[in-house]
Amino acid sequence: MIENFVENLEIGIILMLIGMGVVFSFLYILVLAMRVMSKFVIYLNKFFPEAVPVVEKAGKRSNVAEEEAIAVAIAVAKARG
């Protein structure tokens, strides 16, 4: 009875170590593949750069009426409490 238990325990430990080795190997290969792809994309980006979109900003109003400025100041003061 105890011999069967020890044999099953040995098989379980061996199976666990094999499984952990497979997972570790897969993750290591995955990290290496991601690093290689990253370097490849950086290399390709030198030849095919991404288009940078130009963002147009709305122009500021230079002549704000004095009454509007006072109204905004009052609204901010009321909002802050």
ABEGO torsion letter per residue (X at the ends): XAAAAAAAAAAAAAAAAAAAAAAAAAAAAAAAAAAAAAAAAAAAAAABBBBBBBBBBBBBBABBBAAAAAAAAAAAAAAAX
